[in-house]
């Protein structure tokens, strides 16, 4: 279960739509989902305000729209999500889940803050409307089949169930940001209701829900890396990708933070976190190291300069040891000491 590492694939599908002139970053969300046009901003004081400008597709990709997560304890709207167990409404279709999100206010005026959120679930439903397909079929047709990612999907056929890794730790997604005791960390989590592999009872999401393998996700990472350099693209045109992979949030929103915990040095591009030096301005079009992670401690990164991709697949919910970052740091140290020239290698 790769949880939020589902998001970069959905965002990639959005970039493919942009490449084909089916989607525009500046389009208002209400063009596709009119019920978001009447959404209000809830201030921490409890007062509500109308939107000063529409939520855009770009806001969804950059988590600047004002949506939240139940595990965002420092967000007043996130606390409401948690109280109502919004993320755990697994019986809802994606369409109805997005309608449910629209019943809640947003936490701030679009573009003024960065808060990790359910925005990618909304984006996934927008893509369903654009392509007139389910998000499952969009990802399968536009990405997985092209790359030979035969082990990536929202459910598992009976013949592959035995390969599903057990998962340990805190099963409640609204609690994964809290420190869990050692006993809980060692307990196998039962996720048959929330994150089921059963093809008859799952409902796809944009922000989580995919099953995958390190080999499959490595194919995705290598395809993105290759499209940066190749003249003929596999997934996304070189021009679109060059634009998409640079930082897209204002300097004052860097470093990105989840529950006050900073990802030091990182901004956000249209696929995930992106390294941003202190001296680097938002206007500087530089493709630095980028990637993202998942709630069960999965992690990936892509380093365009060194042409390195790394994929880490663990299954530990609520684990706060930065395993992915540590392994990435070790790989960087090896690179600096062992090799002088850029090379292609999948770690």
Secondary structure, 3 states (H helix, E strand, C coil): CCHHHHHHHHHHHHHHHHHCCCCCCCCEHHHCCHHHHHCEEECCCCCEEECCCCCEHHHHHHCCCCCCCCCCCCCHHHHHHHHCCHHHCCCCCHHHHHHHHCCCCECCCCCCCCCCCCHHHHHHHHHHHHHCCCHHHHHHHHHHHHHCCCCCECCCCHHHHHHCCCCEECCCHHHCCCCCCHHHHCCECCCCCCCCCCCCCCCCCCCCCCECCHHHHHHHHHHHHHHHHCCCCCCCCHHHHHHHCCCCCCHHHCCCEECCEECCCEEECCCCEEECCCCCCCCCCCCCCEEEECCCCCEEEEECCCCEEEEECCCEECCCCCHHHHHHHHHHHHHHHHCCCCCCEEC
